[in-house]
Amino acid sequence: MEQTIGIGLLGAGTVGGTLVRRLVGESSSIAAKTGLAFDVRRIGVRDATRPRDFEVGAGILTEDTQSVVTDPSVDIVVEVMGGLDPAGDLILTALRAGKPVISANKELIAARGPELISAAAEAGVPFLFEAAVGGGIPIIRPLSETLAGESIDRVLGIVNGTTNYILSQMDDEGAGYADALAEAQRLGFAEPDPTADVSGADAAAKAAILASLAFGTWVGSDDVYYEGITSIDADDIAFAAGFGYRIKLVAVCDRTDAGVNARVHPMLVPEDHPLAGIRGATNAVFIEGPAIDSLLFSGPGAGGDPTATAVLGDVIDAARETLAGAQVAPRIRFGNGHIVPFEEIPTEWYVRLVVDDQPGVLASIASEFGKAGVSIRQVWQEDVDDRASLIIVTHGSLESEQRTAIDSLKGIPEVHDVASVIRVLGPET
Ligand SMILES: NC(=O)c1ccc[n+]([C@@H]2O[C@H](COP(=O)([O-])OP(=O)(O)OC[C@H]3O[C@@H](n4cnc5c(N)ncnc54)[C@H](OP(=O)(O)O)[C@@H]3O)[C@@H](O)[C@H]2O)c1
């Protein structure tokens, strides 16, 4: 016999609106597959008078979001409103009332994850967030359950579709950053205000969650160094392609004997690496561990339907737990591992300099790198009139040493511009 579960939504925009349509329109196929029937009983929104592209009964849409989490007919709460407030406190209220909560809110989880997970553990109910990273790609459950026994060393992710679309456009069409961004906005791949995406902040929240789940040490959003793609130049895309690399915005999460680290920045990725072939708005997560070697998860990282599929999977999972009636143990625990500051992480750099094309310049530059403890792996030169573009790829050195070398290059009179510095996914890092 089917069991009916009452659903309350916080938010009914791109993800929430799609979820409501799916819960209503696909109820028979969901029931046939799971034996579960869902009834949407309350939906909290900012403006209940706004036209919606789904139909629900009178009184279900409300601006009183508190009533969604306290309504006794709501068995499971789905938070798809986004932002830190009031989403965080509403989730805590729901969990403390013993209701399972599903959230797609990476920003909130990266900021308050341990508090929300502890509240769920104390109440013995699930708090699930499969949609928070990678949209429609199953990655949270594989990391926290399937791979719970693997000593994961590294997670690399292309976890922001907007920036991957822009960089792919620059690569495929030779477009400049501004044109590629405008095209992404025209096609709906970038928001009118793209700051959260192009600055790397969105990917940093996702990197925090990936690192925390992969390593079992809590890494919060404040622990993640990030840089965006706004200074990536069409020349760098072209030079990188010429040397066999693609430029990608990569979330890098590492575990070594010294501790764990998560960071987000543009990277030159060798074209034979699986992440180099991830094009357009697609997302991907590449996981390395001693027993599994490597795994690649890829697919649509955003969009109403893919994200609603991930949320729906969590809703079904939580409904099964609810009906089983058992206390639910948390799927993940966080230890007190050390977070290694980014300055102490070895990195390899691609540096593009505009220099006077005259004897001795390369020697002065090499000397500054040497003084900082950085050794050069490769150098290319391309002459432009009486100047030259000098491209240097370094061996692995501490991030702090690389930065010292770059600062000192700026003091050499023949160096007119440090046009770009981009880290490299190289053999030593
Ligand atoms: N969109 C994606 O592809 C995607 C992918 C993965 C994860 N996510 C995450 O999913 C969440 C929702 O994203 P979305 O794209 O669906 O957002 P959205 O389209 O902007 O929808 C947000 C919804 O929440 C409601 N809302 C926002 N603030 C509220 C407040 N203070 N009080 C009451 N209601 C409020 C809005 O009400 P009104 O409708 O009345 O304005 C709207 O219905 C975010 O955490 C996002 O990061 C989204």
The ligand as an SDF file (V2000), in Angstrom:
LIG
                    3D

 48 52  0  0  0  0  0  0  0  0999 V2000
   19.2300   26.8760   -9.9500 N   0  0  0  0  0  0  0  0  0  0  0  0
   20.0610   25.8520   -9.9820 C   0  0  0  0  0  0  0  0  0  0  0  0
   20.3700   25.3160  -11.0500 O   0  0  0  0  0  0  0  0  0  0  0  0
   20.6270   25.2980   -8.7050 C   0  0  0  0  0  0  0  0  0  0  0  0
   21.5040   24.1950   -8.7560 C   0  0  0  0  0  0  0  0  0  0  0  0
   22.0090   23.6580   -7.5690 C   0  0  0  0  0  0  0  0  0  0  0  0
   21.6560   24.2490   -6.3530 C   0  0  0  0  0  0  0  0  0  0  0  0
   20.8410   25.3460   -6.3490 N   0  0  0  0  0  0  0  0  0  0  0  0
   20.5040   25.9350   -5.0500 C   0  0  0  0  0  0  0  0  0  0  0  0
   19.1080   25.8070   -4.8380 O   0  0  0  0  0  0  0  0  0  0  0  0
   18.6280   26.9220   -4.0910 C   0  0  0  0  0  0  0  0  0  0  0  0
   17.5000   27.5920   -4.8760 C   0  0  0  0  0  0  0  0  0  0  0  0
   17.9980   28.0390   -6.1200 O   0  0  0  0  0  0  0  0  0  0  0  0
   16.9890   28.5660   -7.2410 P   0  0  0  0  0  0  0  0  0  0  0  0
   17.8200   28.7480   -8.4560 O   0  0  0  0  0  0  0  0  0  0  0  0
   15.7900   27.7260   -7.3050 O   0  0  0  0  0  0  0  0  0  0  0  0
   16.6160   30.0070   -6.6390 O   0  0  0  0  0  0  0  0  0  0  0  0
   15.4800   30.9960   -7.1400 P   0  0  0  0  0  0  0  0  0  0  0  0
   15.0000   30.6350   -8.4950 O   0  0  0  0  0  0  0  0  0  0  0  0
   15.9690   32.3720   -6.8830 O   0  0  0  0  0  0  0  0  0  0  0  0
   14.2560   30.7050   -6.1200 O   0  0  0  0  0  0  0  0  0  0  0  0
   14.3120   31.0490   -4.7650 C   0  0  0  0  0  0  0  0  0  0  0  0
   12.9410   30.8100   -4.1550 C   0  0  0  0  0  0  0  0  0  0  0  0
   13.0050   31.0600   -2.7680 O   0  0  0  0  0  0  0  0  0  0  0  0
   12.0760   32.0740   -2.3990 C   0  0  0  0  0  0  0  0  0  0  0  0
   12.7390   32.9180   -1.3990 N   0  0  0  0  0  0  0  0  0  0  0  0
   13.9810   33.4470   -1.4770 C   0  0  0  0  0  0  0  0  0  0  0  0
   14.2520   34.1620   -0.3740 N   0  0  0  0  0  0  0  0  0  0  0  0
   13.1510   34.0780    0.4250 C   0  0  0  0  0  0  0  0  0  0  0  0
   12.8060   34.6080    1.6890 C   0  0  0  0  0  0  0  0  0  0  0  0
   13.6630   35.3680    2.3890 N   0  0  0  0  0  0  0  0  0  0  0  0
   11.5810   34.3020    2.1910 N   0  0  0  0  0  0  0  0  0  0  0  0
   10.7180   33.5470    1.4850 C   0  0  0  0  0  0  0  0  0  0  0  0
   10.9890   33.0110    0.2830 N   0  0  0  0  0  0  0  0  0  0  0  0
   12.1940   33.2800   -0.2400 C   0  0  0  0  0  0  0  0  0  0  0  0
   11.7490   32.8390   -3.6560 C   0  0  0  0  0  0  0  0  0  0  0  0
   10.4380   33.3730   -3.5350 O   0  0  0  0  0  0  0  0  0  0  0  0
    9.7370   34.1730   -4.7600 P   0  0  0  0  0  0  0  0  0  0  0  0
    9.4840   33.1070   -5.8060 O   0  0  0  0  0  0  0  0  0  0  0  0
    8.4810   34.7200   -4.2040 O   0  0  0  0  0  0  0  0  0  0  0  0
   10.7430   35.1870   -5.1810 O   0  0  0  0  0  0  0  0  0  0  0  0
   11.8540   31.7210   -4.7060 C   0  0  0  0  0  0  0  0  0  0  0  0
   10.6330   31.0170   -4.7930 O   0  0  0  0  0  0  0  0  0  0  0  0
   19.8580   27.8200   -3.8360 C   0  0  0  0  0  0  0  0  0  0  0  0
   20.4090   27.4950   -2.5910 O   0  0  0  0  0  0  0  0  0  0  0  0
   20.8040   27.4160   -4.9570 C   0  0  0  0  0  0  0  0  0  0  0  0
   22.1490   27.6440   -4.6110 O   0  0  0  0  0  0  0  0  0  0  0  0
   20.3200   25.8650   -7.4840 C   0  0  0  0  0  0  0  0  0  0  0  0
  1  2  1  0
  2  3  2  0
  2  4  1  0
  4  5  1  0
  4 48  2  0
  5  6  2  0
  6  7  1  0
  7  8  2  0
  8  9  1  0
  8 48  1  0
  9 10  1  0
  9 46  1  0
 10 11  1  0
 11 12  1  0
 11 44  1  0
 12 13  1  0
 13 14  1  0
 14 15  2  0
 14 16  1  0
 14 17  1  0
 17 18  1  0
 18 19  2  0
 18 20  1  0
 18 21  1  0
 21 22  1  0
 22 23  1  0
 23 24  1  0
 23 42  1  0
 24 25  1  0
 25 26  1  0
 25 36  1  0
 26 27  1  0
 26 35  1  0
 27 28  2  0
 28 29  1  0
 29 30  1  0
 29 35  2  0
 30 31  1  0
 30 32  2  0
 32 33  1  0
 33 34  2  0
 34 35  1  0
 36 37  1  0
 36 42  1  0
 37 38  1  0
 38 39  2  0
 38 40  1  0
 38 41  1  0
 42 43  1  0
 44 45  1  0
 44 46  1  0
 46 47  1  0
M  CHG  2   8   1  16  -1
M  END
$$$$
